[in-house]
């Protein structure tokens, strides 16, 4: 009879069992590493979907983009949406173009695909009047572990006519993207474009009135020499690189070259003081045709100071008002242009 055990070593059975245990441990370790890799890939794709969803929210927070995306829709029935539009705010024309689309493209580093987009109905989603859900179904193209498809929604605030046709719409802007013309703030910037755009009309620098001063640390560059001279920008200033001169927009919708071209020179300021006492409003009118007058510092709490330019008189007006029996002293600085 053959013995399976050597008195000086391991038995063959023990060796086979040990090899089996080691193989099992190696296999389990390999599967753990493999599953962790798949799980990491899935988490990365989930994060990219959140980013894409956030960017779409920011896009749709612009009423113009929202209406361009959902134009022709009726909230009384489900509407499939093929594309999400975007625009470049160039200040003159609004050119819409496709940003996201169904199925045709893949987005992000993980190649996320949008399978379907649908604008739901108010009754279907259980919303109040003026709200519907925009549903987006995403597909993870790289994932081999876990759920491959995910459905997300964006609440859209809408206005409709009596037939249920969309007349206005917008979403709440995303929290992690700048957007294109989002309602996240008054300013927006698109992609790598270094120009910062103001979303709603013109900019007035002032403190309760358009008379406060503007301090610029560093240089001021005036560009966009191709801007049209329109009634809404009469008085605007531009610099023309070709002629190396400044031009101003006239009421005739024509740009006129400013003499002495490249520099706007002002003489040293003339200081003026206006006082009020005993609950009085004191008003003074400048006799000299100053180009600019501004208030120096904030008035005391016992009264108020202000200055404004009178179009009728073509002169600056200064006011000092006392709220009590004390004295309120208002100091102004006025400038005249160099000849």
C-alpha positions, 0 to 999 in steps of 0.5 A: 500500500502506497503512503501519501505522507512523507514524514519530513514534509506535507502530504499531497492532500494538504498541498492540493488543499493549500493550492485550492485555497490560494486560487480561491483567494486570488480569484476573489481578490481579482473580482473585488478589484474588477468590481471596484474598477467598474463601480468607479467608472459608473460613479464617474459617468453619474457625475458627468450626467449631473454636470450635463443636467446642470448645464442644460438647466442653465441654458433653459433658464434663459427665456429666449433659449427656452422658447427656442427649444420648446417652440411650437409645443402644447402642454396638453399633450406629451411633446418629444424634444429633439434638440436643446438650443443655445445662443451667443449673446453678441449684443446685436443679433441672436443666433441659435444653434444646437447644444444637445441632441437626442441620440446623435452625439455623445457628451463628456469624457465618458461618452454619455448619450441622450436617448430621449427628451420629453416635455411632460404635461401638468396633469401627468406630473402633478404640478400646479398651473405654470409648471411642467417637467422636462424629462431627459433619459441618459445612457452610460455607454461605457458602464458594464456594472450597474444601471446603464440608463437613468431618467432625470427631470428639470422643472420648467416654469411656463406661461400658455395661451387658452389653447395650452400653447407655450408663450413663455418659459424658463427653468431655475439655473444650474448650481455648478455651471456658468451657463450661457445666459443663465438667471444665476446672475446679471452677468454671463460668459460663454465657454472660452470667450473672455467677454463678459455680457450683461444679460438685461439691458444697459449698465448704470453706475450709481448709488440711487441715481446715475451720478455716482463716480466710477473708479477703475484700478488700472487701464480702461480699454474701449473696444467693439468699433464695429458697434452700430450707432443706434438711438439706444446708445446715443452718447456712447463712446468707441475707439477706432483702432484704424484711425486711432481716434475716439468717436461718439454716437450722435442722435443722427445715428452716425459716429462722429470723431472726437477732436484731440482724438486719443485722450480725454483730458480734464482740468484739475477739479473745482471743489464746491460746498453747499450747506443746509441747516434747520430742516431746509433744502438748499439748491444751487445751480453751477454757472460754469458749464462743467463736464462732470460733477460728483459728490465727495463722500457720503453725507452725514445721517442728519441730512442728504446731498445730491447732484444731477445734470439738468438737460433743460438748463444744461447745467449741474444742480447741487442740493443739500438738505438738513433733516434736523436743526443741525448743519449739513455740509455737502462737498462736490468736485467739478471738472472742465475739459482741457482746451 
